[in-house]
Amino acid sequence: MPELSILILFFAVGVAMLVAEIFIPSHGILSVVGLGFLIAAVVKTFSYGGREAGIIAVFACLIFVPAFAFVAIKFWHRTPIGRRIAPPNPTLTTDDTSIPVEELSRLVGQTGRCETPLRPVGICEFNGKRVSCITEFGMIEAGVTVEAVGISGANLAVQEKKS
C-alpha cells in the first residue's frame, strides 16, 4: 500500500473515531483511539513526507482537535445519547410550582407591613396573611409599610410605600 494511502487511512480512522465518540457512549475509549490514530498519522507524515509535511500535519491537528472538541461539546446534548443522559428542563405550569398565582395577584396594589427585613427576600403581612415577598430594588427594614407591585417568580414583588 503506498505511503499516501496509509496516511489518509490513519487520518480518516482517527477522525472517524472522534466523530463516533459523539454518538456512541464509549466513556472516552473512542477518543483515545482516535487521538492515537491521529498521532500515528502525524508521525508517519514526518517519516513519509518530510519535515515540512509533518509540521503542516501537526498544525492541522492542533486546529482540528480543539475545533472538534468545541463542536462536540456545543452539540452533544442534541444527539440521541445526549438527550437521554441530559434531558431538557421541563416547562413548569402553575400546578407544578404550587404557587398560588391567583392569590398573589389579588394582593397587587394593596399595602402591607414587613414582618422581617427584606434583603431582598423576606416576609410581609397583607390582610392578616404572611406572604413571601421580594423587593424590587434595595432593602427594606422590618416594620415598614410596603405596596405590592407585581409577582416575581414565587414571591410577591413589593416596594416601600411612599407617604
C-alpha positions in Angstrom: 0.0 0.0 0.0 1.5 3.4 -0.9 2.5 5.8 1.8 -0.1 8.3 0.9 -2.9 5.7 1.3 -1.6 4.8 4.7 -1.6 8.4 5.8 -5.1 9.0 4.5 -6.3 5.9 6.2 -4.8 6.8 9.6 -6.2 10.4 9.5 -9.6 9.1 8.3 -9.8 6.4 11.1 -8.7 9.0 13.7 -11.3 11.5 12.6 -14.0 8.8 12.3 -13.2 7.6 15.9 -13.6 11.1 17.3 -16.9 11.6 15.5 -18.1 8.2 16.6 -17.4 9.3 20.2 -20.2 11.8 20.0 -22.8 9.3 19.1 -21.6 6.1 20.8 -21.2 6.1 24.6 -17.7 4.6 25.0 -16.6 6.6 28.0 -13.7 8.2 26.1 -12.2 5.0 24.6 -13.1 6.0 21.1 -11.5 9.4 21.7 -8.3 7.9 23.0 -8.1 5.5 20.0 -8.9 8.4 17.6 -6.2 10.6 19.1 -3.8 7.6 18.8 -4.5 7.2 15.1 -4.0 11.0 14.6 -0.7 10.9 16.5 0.4 7.9 14.4 -0.7 9.7 11.2 1.4 12.7 12.2 4.4 10.5 13.0 4.0 8.7 9.6 3.7 12.1 7.9 7.1 13.1 9.3 8.7 9.8 8.1 7.0 9.7 4.7 6.5 13.3 3.8 9.4 15.0 5.4 9.7 17.8 7.9 7.5 20.4 6.2 4.6 18.0 5.7 4.9 16.8 9.3 4.8 20.4 10.6 1.7 21.0 8.5 0.1 17.9 9.9 0.9 18.9 13.4 -0.7 22.4 12.9 -3.7 20.8 11.2 -4.3 18.5 14.1 -3.7 21.4 16.6 -6.5 23.3 14.8 -8.8 20.3 14.2 -8.8 18.7 17.6 -9.8 21.8 19.7 -12.4 22.8 17.0 -13.8 19.3 17.1 -13.9 19.4 20.9 -15.8 22.7 20.8 -18.3 21.4 18.3 -18.8 18.2 20.2 -19.4 20.0 23.5 -21.7 22.5 21.8 -23.9 20.0 20.0 -23.5 16.8 22.0 -26.6 17.5 24.1 -28.7 17.4 20.9 -27.7 13.9 19.9 -29.9 10.9 21.0 -27.5 9.9 23.6 -27.1 13.4 24.9 -30.8 13.9 25.1 -31.1 10.6 27.1 -28.4 11.5 29.5 -29.3 15.2 30.0 -32.9 15.7 29.0 -34.1 19.3 28.6 -35.6 21.1 31.6 -39.4 20.6 31.9 -41.7 23.6 31.4 -43.5 24.1 34.8 -47.1 25.1 35.0 -48.8 26.9 37.9 -50.0 23.5 39.1 -46.4 22.2 39.2 -45.0 25.2 41.1 -47.6 25.2 43.9 -47.5 29.0 43.8 -51.0 30.4 44.3 -50.7 32.9 41.5 -54.3 34.0 41.7 -54.0 34.6 45.4 -50.8 36.6 44.9 -52.2 38.6 42.0 -55.1 39.7 44.2 -52.6 41.4 46.5 -51.0 43.5 43.8 -51.8 47.2 44.5 -52.5 46.6 48.2 -50.4 47.8 51.1 -48.9 45.6 53.8 -46.2 45.6 56.5 -42.8 44.0 56.6 -42.6 41.3 59.3 -38.9 40.6 58.5 -36.2 42.6 56.8 -36.4 42.3 53.0 -32.8 41.7 51.9 -34.2 41.3 49.2 -36.5 38.4 50.2 -38.5 38.3 53.4 -42.0 38.0 54.9 -44.7 40.7 54.7 -48.2 40.7 56.1 -51.1 41.6 53.9 -54.7 41.5 55.3 -53.5 39.3 58.2 -51.8 36.8 56.0 -48.0 36.3 55.9 -46.6 36.2 52.3 -43.1 35.7 51.0 -42.0 38.9 49.3 -39.1 40.3 47.3 -38.1 44.0 47.0 -37.9 45.5 43.5 -34.7 47.2 44.5 -32.7 47.8 47.6 -33.5 46.5 51.1 -36.5 47.3 53.3 -36.3 47.0 57.1 -38.9 45.3 59.3 -42.0 47.3 60.3 -42.0 49.4 57.1 -45.3 49.8 55.1 -44.9 48.3 51.6 -47.0 48.2 48.5 -47.3 45.1 46.3 -46.4 45.9 42.7 -46.3 42.6 41.0 -45.2 38.9 41.1 -41.6 37.9 40.7 -41.1 34.1 40.5 -42.7 32.6 43.6 -42.7 35.8 45.5 -44.8 39.0 45.7 -42.8 42.0 44.5 -43.0 44.9 46.8 -41.7 48.4 47.2 -41.6 50.8 50.1 -44.9 52.8 50.3 -44.5 56.4 49.5 -46.2 58.6 52.2 
